[in-house]
Amino acid sequence: MATGTWLLRLYPERWRARYGEEFTELILARPPSPRDRLDILRGAVDARLNPQLSDEPVIRIPTAADRFLALAGVLAGALFTVWASIIAAASPTWGSMELVDEGLMATAYGAGILGMVLAVCVLLGLAARYADELGPVGALGAIIAALAFFFAVSGASIVGLLLLTGGTVALAPSLARIVHPLVATGLALATILLALAMLGFVGSGGQTTFWLIWGGGFGPAWMILGFSLRRGRRADRLPAARPDSSASASTAGA
């Protein structure tokens, strides 16, 4: 019974609700071999990555706001990638005699600032448009992450990194209700790695640029988030349309 229980728990809750009893009876009737356990594990991974148990398909209705958030997210990720790539490739170690290409660095920081502006738009847009899905904790996390960019621009980089990391980690579980859980997890992990990269670079006195490579996934994670937001909100989450007041008045008059 214990074997059947832990194997069953590998599957999503909705799968267990529908097939759990039949699955347990099969395990009790014929204990699984090591090969069977591997097949069960593969099936559990597939069931979590490709859920297909809904009686009715999930309908999403993208609007202009969703398309704007998606485009802003993709552009923010692309700009973050440009920023990180130039910084990692062109930054000389502190104290070295190498000259910095000022035009290239200006391009990098310009891309980074523009990416921050777009990221703030996405985060505040998520907090406003997906308030029901995010809940208070997720919405607060999005707002904190947005505020982090203002601290970063104002020169308080360490405070900004801490706020960005904490806000994104708080946002991620709720964000998984809007986009695929792997997308939300990837964004949180990329943000943590970015914070470690920047702290490691500063902690080494700017002598070890290898640390900057750790932050390379931050831009792509934002691009994937933006691409995922293009689907829009679920139809069952949209507010019901309010009846037209004039139509109501005419009906009442009739």
CORKADA-V280791 format. One record per residue. RES is the residue in one small letter. PHI is phi in whole degrees, -180 to 180 (999 if undefined). D_FIRST is the distance of its C-alpha to the first C-alpha in Angstrom with 2 decimals. Layout:
BEGIN
res: [RES,RES]
phi: [PHI,PHI]
d_first: [D_FIRST,D_FIRST]
END
This chain:
BEGIN
res: [m,a,t,g,t,w,l,l,r,l,y,p,e,r,w,r,a,r,y,g,e,e,f,t,e,l,i,l,a,r,p,p,s,p,r,d,r,l,d,i,l,r,g,a,v,d,a,r,l,n,p,q,l,s,d,e,p,v,i,r,i,p,t,a,a,d,r,f,l,a,l,a,g,v,l,a,g,a,l,f,t,v,w,a,s,i,i,a,a,a,s,p,t,w,g,s,m,e,l,v,d,e,g,l,m,a,t,a,y,g,a,g,i,l,g,m,v,l,a,v,c,v,l,l,g,l,a,a,r,y,a,d,e,l,g,p,v,g,a,l,g,a,i,i,a,a,l,a,f,f,f,a,v,s,g,a,s,i,v,g,l,l,l,l,t,g,g,t,v,a,l,a,p,s,l,a,r,i,v,h,p,l,v,a,t,g,l,a,l,a,t,i,l,l,a,l,a,m,l,g,f,v,g,s,g,g,q,t,t,f,w,l,i,w,g,g,g,f,g,p,a,w,m,i,l,g,f,s,l,r,r,g,r,r,a,d,r,l,p,a,a,r,p,d,s,s,a,s,a,s,t,a,g,a]
phi: [999,-63,-62,-62,-66,-74,-68,-66,-69,-70,-89,-62,-61,-67,-66,-64,-64,-88,-115,-59,-64,-64,-63,-63,-62,-66,-65,-69,-73,-142,-54,-73,-82,-56,-67,-63,-63,-65,-64,-65,-63,-61,-64,-66,-63,-65,-66,-81,-83,-132,-67,-138,-104,-70,-65,-121,-63,-76,-99,-117,-120,-74,-120,-61,-65,-66,-66,-66,-61,-64,-64,-63,-66,-65,-66,-61,-63,-64,-69,-63,-66,-61,-58,-65,-64,-68,-61,-68,-87,-107,-79,-77,-67,-63,88,-82,-95,-71,-90,-94,-74,-62,-64,-67,-68,-63,-63,-63,-71,-63,-64,-64,-67,-64,-63,-64,-61,-66,-64,-61,-60,-65,-64,-69,-65,-63,-62,-84,-81,-112,-59,-66,-71,-76,74,-64,-68,-65,-64,-64,-61,-64,-68,-63,-63,-66,-62,-60,-67,-66,-65,-64,-69,-77,108,-88,-64,-65,-62,-61,-63,-65,-67,-62,-67,-63,-65,-68,-64,-69,-75,-54,-60,-76,-62,-66,-82,-104,-117,-61,-53,-66,-67,-65,-66,-63,-65,-64,-65,-64,-68,-63,-65,-63,-62,-64,-64,-69,-67,-66,-65,-66,-65,-86,71,75,-89,-116,-73,-58,-57,-66,-64,-61,-88,-66,-87,-64,-62,-57,-62,-69,-64,-66,-60,-60,-62,-72,-76,-67,-73,85,-81,-67,-61,-77,-99,-74,-65,-66,-68,-80,-65,-65,-65,-66,-64,-64,-66,-67,-64,-65,-67,-67]
d_first: [0.00,3.81,5.43,5.22,6.20,8.94,10.05,10.51,12.45,14.82,16.32,18.99,18.54,20.60,18.62,15.33,17.38,18.67,16.03,12.69,12.04,13.31,11.42,7.91,9.52,10.99,8.13,6.82,10.58,11.47,9.65,11.78,14.83,16.51,18.71,16.01,14.56,18.19,18.72,15.79,17.37,20.73,19.69,18.39,21.73,23.68,22.06,23.08,26.49,27.36,25.87,27.14,25.33,28.22,29.76,33.08,34.22,34.87,38.65,40.44,44.13,45.88,49.16,52.00,50.37,47.17,49.27,51.23,48.14,46.80,50.17,50.65,47.28,48.01,51.53,50.42,47.98,50.74,53.20,50.81,50.34,54.13,54.56,52.00,53.25,56.87,56.20,54.15,56.68,59.96,59.56,61.50,60.38,62.04,65.25,65.78,69.04,67.46,68.69,66.37,66.96,67.58,67.40,64.00,62.62,64.07,62.24,58.97,59.36,60.61,57.50,55.31,57.08,56.97,53.26,52.76,54.71,52.58,49.34,50.57,51.23,47.71,46.06,48.29,47.84,44.06,44.44,46.81,45.43,41.68,41.87,39.33,36.71,37.39,37.62,39.79,38.04,38.09,41.66,42.81,41.29,43.22,46.42,46.06,45.54,48.63,50.66,49.70,51.83,54.84,54.50,54.25,57.43,59.28,58.81,56.02,53.71,51.41,50.92,50.35,47.70,45.82,46.03,45.07,41.98,40.90,41.67,39.89,36.71,36.83,37.51,34.83,31.73,33.82,35.53,32.21,32.57,35.83,35.34,32.44,30.32,31.30,34.95,34.60,32.76,35.38,38.19,36.88,36.35,39.79,41.39,39.95,41.20,44.57,44.90,44.09,46.58,49.37,48.81,48.68,51.85,53.69,52.43,53.85,57.21,57.00,57.32,53.95,53.67,50.49,48.64,49.68,47.62,44.44,45.54,46.01,42.89,44.04,46.36,44.05,41.26,43.77,44.84,41.31,40.95,44.24,43.31,40.08,42.07,44.20,41.80,42.78,41.03,38.66,40.69,38.63,39.46,43.19,45.34,46.75,50.33,52.85,55.31,58.76,61.02,64.06,62.17,60.94,64.50,65.93,63.35,64.22,67.92,67.50]
END
